[in-house]
Amino acid sequence: GAVVSQHPSWVICKSGTSVKIECRSLDFQATTMFWYRQFPKQSLMLMATSNEGSKATYEQGVEKDKFLINHASLTLSTLTVTSAHPEDSSFYICSARIRAGGVSYEQYFGPGTRLTVT
Amino acid sequence: KNEVEQSPQNLTAQEGEFITINCSYSVGISALHWLQQHPGGGIVSLFMLSSGKKKHGRLIATINIQEKHSSLHITASHPRDSAVYICAAPVGTAGNKLTFGGGTRVLVKP
């Protein structure tokens, strides 16, 4: 099956620093990647939709200047958390979408990145 | 009311038991995803189905488009099946966004 990787799997950083998280589709091309965050015992919350070669579309309430998304190629999207604060500590998950014909798209999830800001 | 609802929220089973998780949705969808999230957090895509039934190992997923209902079955459950199982459906005409159910926390005791 299709594999999506994320790097790093966990990161601890100091308040005020920036952290970059990579999402790669390993064996397929993903025209669209999605970034989610998940707080403990809560469901995934979509942060933004990233299309290759264009600007990301952010969900309401998500600060685009704080969460910078770059989708430079069909296999790589990055999420940079700028000037991180403890409240940004969360589990960040990406998913990548494969076109599977018609209007039905398969979507595969990465293993997630746990960010802790101290 | 959430557009995608799961039941039960929590489920405890003895090893070997047959487990069923239900997912109902209120909007028309093109496909439905079943995901598994282990305590460590990583998410695994189990199934994407738009009709009928799919099977992978001890996992079976069914969907009834007319009734807007899907089920995930685990046969001969094992402690390693303990995880949160989430159904999700794409919302919108382009299927860009997934709406997630609240998840079912499954605990299989040895």
Contacts between the chains, C-beta under 8 A, distances in Angstrom:
chain1	res1	chain2	res2	distance
A	1	B	45	7.6
A	32	B	96	7.4
A	34	B	97	7.8
A	34	B	98	7.7
A	38	B	41	7.7
A	43	B	86	7.2
A	43	B	100	4.7
A	43	B	101	7.7
A	43	B	102	6.2
A	43	B	103	6.3
A	44	B	43	7.9
A	44	B	86	7.8
A	44	B	98	8.0
A	44	B	100	5.5
A	46	B	97	5.8
A	46	B	98	7.3
A	49	B	96	5.9
A	49	B	97	7.3
A	91	B	41	5.2
A	93	B	43	6.0
A	102	B	30	7.5
A	103	B	30	5.2
A	103	B	93	7.5
A	103	B	94	7.3
A	103	B	95	6.0
A	104	B	30	4.5
A	104	B	31	4.6
A	104	B	48	7.9
A	104	B	50	5.5
A	104	B	95	7.0
A	105	B	31	7.7
A	105	B	90	7.2
A	105	B	95	5.5
A	106	B	45	8.0
A	106	B	48	5.2
A	107	B	33	6.6
A	107	B	45	7.2
A	107	B	48	7.2
A	107	B	90	7.9
A	107	B	98	6.8
A	108	B	45	5.2
A	109	B	35	6.7
A	109	B	43	4.2
A	109	B	44	7.2
A	109	B	45	5.6
A	110	B	43	7.7
A	111	B	41	7.8
A	111	B	42	3.8
A	111	B	43	7.2
A	112	B	41	4.9
A	112	B	42	5.4
A	112	B	43	6.5
A	114	B	41	6.4
